Amino acid sequence: MDDDLDRARTTARGMLGRYLQMRNYVSSFSRAGFTEDDFRGGGSDRLIDAVFAVGHPSAVGAKLQALYQAGADHVAIQALAASPDEQVDAWRRLRNVV
């Protein structure tokens, strides 16, 4: 969660980049309709936005609610942050939007 969407996507790319080096993940994303263009530079905005709930806390909350409304009965959440303190802050902020 980050009020700055570009910074949030950069954080997400740091996590996703390693998975884009693995053929099984790229194959799975390809079957879901993503293309080679989506895998460059740590992932396109389109791929990042599909895989992660990024941005302002209200946007993150809305994406989580959409998953529940689509039929999910649980959602695994991993808060990504630049430091442990920021991660704890993200968890605290997240509990207010879910």
Buried (B, 14 or more C-beta within 10 A) or exposed (E): BBEEBEEBBBBBBEBBEEBBEEEEBBEEBEEEEBEEEBBEEBBBBEBBBBBBBBBBBEBBBBBBEEBEEEEEEEEEEEBBBEEEEBBEBBEEBBEEBE
